[in-house]
Amino acid sequence: MLYLELENINGADKSLLEIVDHDGKDDLATANAEARTEKKRELEAKLILSSYVKDWAIAENFIAEKNIRHAPYEFGYAVGISRPLALAARPEVCNFWP
């Protein structure tokens, strides 16, 4: 899946921490009155892939972000892996899971 997002935000929007462009808790220390003057217009693209290897589900997420005005490109990635606890229903009684 290819996902595109255009953001028009200011520095006082601290409700969500992003995967890229977050250096630490010092980013949250700026007063909102001062942070509102910092305007950001960013374009974010994500390529979300999934694959299955035997009983494992693997999700890959590649992220590219660009501040439209002047900042360089930023890149990030995320990987998730999952596997079910039981692969198929069995006729035996299980004492562990009711």
C-alpha positions in Angstrom: 0.0 0.0 0.0 1.3 3.5 -0.8 0.1 6.2 1.6 0.6 10.0 1.1 -0.2 12.7 3.7 0.1 16.5 3.6 0.4 18.2 7.0 0.0 21.9 7.7 0.8 22.2 11.4 2.6 24.5 13.8 5.2 23.7 16.6 2.5 23.8 19.3 0.9 20.6 18.0 2.4 18.2 20.5 -0.4 15.7 20.6 1.4 13.0 18.6 5.0 12.1 18.6 6.2 11.1 15.1 8.5 8.3 14.1 10.9 10.7 12.4 11.7 14.3 13.5 11.6 13.6 17.2 14.9 14.0 19.0 13.7 13.6 22.6 11.7 15.1 25.4 13.4 18.5 24.9 11.2 18.9 21.9 8.2 19.2 24.3 9.8 21.9 26.5 9.1 24.9 24.3 6.2 27.1 25.4 3.1 26.9 23.2 3.1 30.7 22.6 6.6 30.5 21.1 6.0 27.2 19.3 3.0 28.5 17.4 5.2 30.8 15.4 7.0 27.7 14.0 5.0 26.7 10.9 5.5 23.3 9.2 4.1 22.1 5.9 5.3 18.5 5.3 4.7 15.8 2.8 4.9 12.3 4.1 4.9 9.1 2.1 4.7 5.6 3.4 5.2 2.3 1.7 3.5 -0.5 3.7 4.3 -4.0 2.8 3.3 -7.3 4.3 4.5 -10.8 3.8 3.9 -14.3 5.3 6.7 -16.7 6.1 5.3 -20.1 7.3 3.1 -19.1 10.2 4.6 -15.7 10.8 3.1 -12.4 9.5 5.7 -9.7 8.8 4.9 -6.0 8.1 7.4 -3.5 6.8 6.8 0.2 6.8 9.2 2.6 4.9 8.7 6.3 5.6 10.0 9.3 3.6 9.2 12.8 4.9 10.0 16.2 3.4 9.4 19.7 4.8 8.1 21.5 1.7 9.8 24.8 2.4 13.4 24.1 3.1 14.4 21.1 5.3 16.1 18.0 3.8 14.4 14.6 3.4 14.0 12.4 6.4 13.7 8.6 6.3 12.4 6.0 8.8 11.3 2.5 8.9 9.4 0.1 11.1 9.0 -3.7 11.2 6.3 -5.7 13.0 6.2 -9.5 13.4 3.3 -11.6 14.7 2.3 -15.2 15.0 -0.9 -16.7 16.4 -0.7 -18.6 19.7 -2.5 -21.6 18.2 -2.5 -22.4 14.5 -5.6 -24.5 14.2 -8.5 -25.6 16.3 -8.0 -28.9 18.0 -10.7 -31.2 19.5 -8.8 -31.7 22.8 -9.9 -29.8 25.8 -7.4 -27.0 26.8 -7.0 -26.2 30.5 -4.9 -23.1 29.8 -7.4 -21.2 27.5 -11.1 -21.6 28.5 
